[in-house]
Amino acid sequence: MTTAPATSTPQGYQRWDGELGKGRWTWLVIVTTGIRQALKNNRTRTLVLTSLGLIPGMCGLFYVFSLMETLLLTTPDDQSMKSLSEFVRVFLGVDVSGAAQLGDYREPLWRCAFFLVIKVQMFWVLIIVAQVASGLISRDIKARALPVYFAKPITPFTYMLGKWAVVACFIALVTLVPNLLSLTFGTMMTGGLDTWGQTLDLGCDLLLSGLLICVVGGAIVLALSSMSSDHRYVTVGWLAVTLLLTFGQKLLNEALPGEATTGWLGCISLRSDILILTDWLFDMRRTWEASGLPPEAFSKALLRPVGPFNATAVLAGWTAGSILLCYRRVVRFSRSAANV
């Protein structure tokens, strides 16, 4: 009885000729892994926790507004009322000392308070993006991990979506989450705005503003992260794009007359563009002008009147260019992985 000779089996890795699965939810694994790794860093946890400290501050501010409404009805000439009015003038840039019914200004005051908080939160965004997102792709390049990613059922789009979602989650933790929680708790404490429709409208505006920051910030930092294998260079690039443009915008505003910076010259800074669109979403100028207060009472609370179309075009250009650059870099890596 003869036996067939055993066939030799090649050793090592072989290319699999079968059909890969779709992997629709693969990006969730990237997101959870990225968030878990980032939260191991003490500085990241500290940034997130300190940003949540704005919630009791906002609730306290809403309580001050409610207290002022009560004092204005009972003891309008009381020293406490004058002190609270001065606090609002210094803090928000709005002089409500001449208001007869402060309850009529509750919505613009709330919107003005949230607008001020978003200005402050841009600092948290600057720091936490540099802390979390600079190494999302660059560390994969340095560790030569991209062939491992693309050897699995994963596409460049899925990879980018997962990495962007990690950045977006942390941006939302320092902007969107504190703002929505402040609105919720402030409504529970003081009864909210005059109608539920106004409260929900303010909530939608806060949601859109937060998503805008997530989309723009996430796209730009991922493009930077895909350009270098050293996350320190990515951090420097992120700070240069954000801070240098902000300083340049400030210099232009101081050097040029006001009318010259109401167009494209007023949309150089990414921070300014986001605030311009947030101001447009909140409709603060029209709201204050319709409030009945004299213009000098709220002029300090308003931004320079820059067209929202210009800011939208600049942010759209930055975002589209960043996505395209990042996608082309990731596709290159995926093709290199296919040749391994």
C-alpha positions in Angstrom: 0.0 0.0 0.0 1.5 3.3 -1.1 0.8 6.6 0.4 0.7 9.9 -1.3 3.7 12.2 -0.6 2.9 14.8 1.9 2.6 18.2 0.5 4.9 20.8 1.9 3.2 23.7 3.6 4.9 27.1 3.2 5.8 28.7 6.5 5.3 32.3 7.6 2.6 34.8 6.6 0.5 34.3 3.5 -1.9 36.6 1.7 -5.5 35.5 2.2 -7.5 35.4 -1.0 -10.9 35.2 0.7 -13.4 38.1 1.0 -12.9 40.4 4.0 -15.9 41.3 6.1 -17.3 44.8 6.0 -16.3 45.7 9.5 -18.9 48.4 9.8 -18.4 48.8 13.5 -14.6 48.5 13.5 -14.3 52.2 14.1 -15.9 51.7 17.5 -13.0 49.6 18.6 -10.6 52.4 17.5 -12.6 54.9 19.5 -12.8 53.0 22.7 -9.2 52.0 22.6 -8.1 55.6 21.9 -10.3 57.0 24.7 -9.0 54.4 27.1 -5.4 55.1 26.3 -5.9 58.9 26.6 -7.6 58.7 30.0 -4.6 56.8 31.4 -2.8 60.2 31.3 -3.3 62.2 34.5 -3.1 65.5 32.6 -5.9 64.5 30.3 -8.2 63.5 33.2 -7.3 66.8 35.0 -8.3 68.8 31.9 -11.6 67.0 31.6 -12.5 67.3 35.2 -11.6 71.0 35.4 -13.7 71.8 32.4 -16.7 70.2 34.2 -16.1 72.8 36.9 -17.7 75.3 34.7 -21.1 73.7 35.3 -21.6 74.9 38.9 -20.2 78.3 37.9 -22.9 78.6 35.1 -25.6 77.4 37.5 -24.5 80.0 40.0 -24.7 82.7 37.3 -28.2 81.7 36.3 -29.2 81.9 40.0 -27.8 85.4 40.1 -30.0 86.4 37.2 -33.0 84.9 38.9 -32.1 86.7 42.2 -31.8 90.0 40.3 -35.2 89.6 38.8 -36.7 89.1 42.3 -34.8 92.0 43.8 -35.8 94.3 40.9 -39.5 93.6 41.6 -39.2 94.0 45.4 -36.3 96.4 46.3 -35.0 97.9 43.0 -32.9 100.5 44.9 -31.3 98.0 47.2 -27.5 98.0 47.4 -27.5 94.2 46.6 -29.2 94.9 43.4 -26.7 97.5 42.4 -23.8 95.2 43.2 -25.3 92.3 41.2 -25.9 94.7 38.2 -22.3 95.8 38.4 -21.2 92.2 38.5 -23.2 91.4 35.3 -21.8 94.5 33.6 -18.2 93.5 34.4 -18.6 89.8 33.7 -20.8 89.9 30.6 -20.3 93.4 29.3 -24.0 94.2 29.6 -25.4 97.1 31.7 -28.9 96.1 33.0 -29.1 98.8 35.7 -31.6 100.7 33.7 -33.9 97.7 33.0 -37.5 97.9 34.3 -38.3 94.2 33.9 -35.2 92.0 34.0 -37.2 88.9 33.2 -37.6 90.3 29.7 -33.8 89.9 29.2 -33.4 86.4 30.5 -32.9 84.8 27.1 -30.3 87.2 25.8 -28.5 87.1 29.2 -28.3 83.3 29.1 -27.1 83.3 25.5 -24.5 85.9 26.4 -23.3 83.8 29.3 -22.9 80.7 27.2 -21.1 82.7 24.5 -18.6 83.9 27.1 -18.2 80.3 28.4 -17.5 79.1 24.8 -14.7 81.7 24.5 -13.2 80.3 27.7 -13.6 76.7 26.5 -11.6 77.4 23.4 -8.6 77.4 25.7 -9.5 73.9 26.9 -9.9 72.7 23.3 -6.5 74.1 22.4 -4.8 72.2 25.3 -6.7 68.9 25.2 -6.4 68.5 21.5 -2.6 69.0 21.7 -2.6 66.5 24.6 -4.8 63.8 23.1 -4.8 64.1 19.3 -1.2 64.9 18.3 -0.2 61.2 18.4 -3.3 59.5 17.1 -1.8 58.8 13.7 1.8 59.9 14.2 2.4 57.2 16.8 0.9 54.6 14.5 3.4 55.7 11.8 6.3 55.6 14.2 5.4 52.2 15.6 4.7 50.8 12.0 1.3 49.8 13.1 -0.6 50.9 10.0 0.1 47.6 8.1 -1.5 45.8 11.1 -4.5 48.0 10.9 -5.0 47.6 7.1 -4.3 43.9 7.2 -7.6 43.6 9.0 -11.1 44.3 7.4 -10.7 48.1 7.8 -10.8 50.9 5.2 -9.0 54.2 5.3 -12.3 55.9 5.9 -13.1 53.7 8.9 -9.6 54.4 10.3 -10.0 58.1 9.9 -13.6 58.0 11.3 -12.4 56.2 14.4 -9.4 58.5 15.0 -11.6 61.6 14.5 -14.2 60.3 16.9 -11.6 60.0 19.6 -10.7 63.7 19.2 -14.4 64.7 18.9 -15.2 62.9 22.2 -12.6 64.8 24.1 -13.6 68.1 22.5 -17.2 67.4 23.4 -16.2 66.6 27.0 -14.8 70.1 27.5 -17.4 72.0 25.5 -20.6 70.4 24.5 -21.2 68.2 27.6 -20.6 71.0 30.2 -22.8 73.5 28.2 -25.7 71.1 27.9 -25.5 70.0 31.5 -25.3 73.7 32.6 -28.5 74.4 30.6 -30.2 71.4 32.1 -29.3 72.1 35.7 -29.9 75.8 35.2 -33.3 75.2 33.9 -34.1 72.9 36.9 -32.9 75.5 39.3 -34.5 78.6 37.9 -37.3 77.4 35.6 -35.4 78.0 32.4 -36.3 80.5 29.7 -39.8 81.9 29.2 -41.0 78.9 27.1 -39.7 75.4 26.5 -39.3 76.3 22.8 -36.7 79.0 23.7 -34.9 76.5 26.0 -34.8 73.8 23.3 -33.7 76.4 20.7 -30.8 77.4 22.9 -29.9 73.7 23.4 -29.9 73.1 19.7 -27.6 76.2 19.2 -25.2 74.9 21.8 -25.2 71.5 20.1 -24.5 72.9 16.7 -21.7 75.1 18.1 -20.1 72.1 19.8 -20.3 70.0 16.7 -18.7 72.7 14.7 -15.7 72.8 17.0 -15.5 69.0 16.9 -15.5 68.8 13.1 -13.0 71.6 12.5 -10.6 70.8 15.3 -10.7 67.1 14.7 -10.1 67.4 10.9 -7.1 69.8 11.3 -5.3 68.0 14.0 -5.7 64.6 12.2 -4.2 66.1 9.1 -1.2 67.4 11.1 -0.8 64.0 12.9 -0.7 62.2 9.5 2.2 64.3 8.3 4.8 63.3 10.9 5.9 60.3 12.9 6.9 62.5 15.9 3.9 63.7 17.9 5.9 66.6 19.2 6.1 68.2 15.8 2.3 67.7 15.5 1.8 69.5 18.8 4.0 72.4 17.6 2.0 72.5 14.3 -1.3 72.6 16.1 -0.3 75.4 18.4 1.2 77.3 15.4 -2.1 77.0 13.4 -4.2 78.1 16.3 -2.2 80.6 18.2 -0.3 82.3 15.4 -3.5 82.9 13.4 -5.1 84.3 16.6 -2.3 86.7 17.2 -2.3 87.7 13.6 -6.0 88.4 13.7 -5.5 90.5 16.8 -2.8 92.5 15.2 -4.9 93.2 12.1 -7.9 94.3 14.2 -5.7 96.8 16.1 -3.8 98.0 13.0 -6.7 98.4 10.5 -9.9 100.4 10.8 -13.0 98.5 11.9 -14.6 98.5 8.5 -11.6 96.8 6.9 -11.9 93.7 9.2 -15.6 93.0 8.7 -14.9 90.9 5.6 -12.2 88.3 4.7 -9.5 90.1 6.8 -11.7 89.4 9.9 -11.7 85.7 9.3 -8.1 84.8 9.5 -8.2 83.2 12.9 -9.9 79.8 13.3 -11.0 80.8 16.8 -12.5 84.0 15.5 -14.4 82.2 12.8 -15.9 79.7 15.2 -17.0 82.6 17.5 -18.4 84.5 14.5 -20.6 81.5 13.6 -21.5 80.9 17.2 -22.6 84.5 17.5 -24.6 84.1 14.3 -26.3 80.9 15.7 -27.1 82.6 18.9 -28.4 85.7 17.0 -27.1 87.9 19.7 -26.9 91.2 17.9 -30.5 91.0 16.7 -31.7 89.8 20.1 -30.0 92.6 22.0 -31.1 95.2 19.5 -34.7 94.1 20.0 -34.4 94.1 23.7 -35.1 97.8 24.2 -31.8 98.5 25.9 -29.7 101.4 24.5 -26.9 100.2 22.2 -24.1 101.4 24.6 -25.5 99.1 27.3 -24.7 95.9 25.3 -22.1 96.9 22.7 -19.2 95.4 24.7 -20.9 92.0 24.6 -21.0 91.8 20.8 -18.4 90.8 18.4 -17.2 92.8 15.5 -19.8 92.5 12.8 -18.2 90.0 10.4 -20.2 88.3 7.7 -21.0 84.6 8.7 -20.5 83.6 5.0 -16.9 84.6 5.1 -16.2 82.6 8.3 -18.1 79.6 7.0 -16.1 79.6 3.7 -12.8 79.8 5.6 -13.7 77.0 8.1 -15.0 74.9 5.2 -11.8 75.3 3.3 -9.7 74.4 6.3 -11.8 71.4 7.1 -12.1 70.1 3.5 -8.4 70.6 2.8 -7.5 68.8 6.1 -9.7 65.8 5.4 -8.4 65.5 1.8 -4.8 65.7 3.0 -5.3 63.2 5.8 -7.2 60.8 3.5 -4.5 60.8 0.9 -1.8 60.1 3.5 -3.9 57.3 5.0 -4.6 55.8 1.6 -0.8 55.8 0.9 -0.3 53.8 4.1 -3.0 51.4 3.3 -1.5 50.7 -0.2 1.9 50.2 1.4 0.3 47.7 3.8 -1.3 45.8 0.9 2.2 45.3 -0.6 3.6 43.8 2.6 
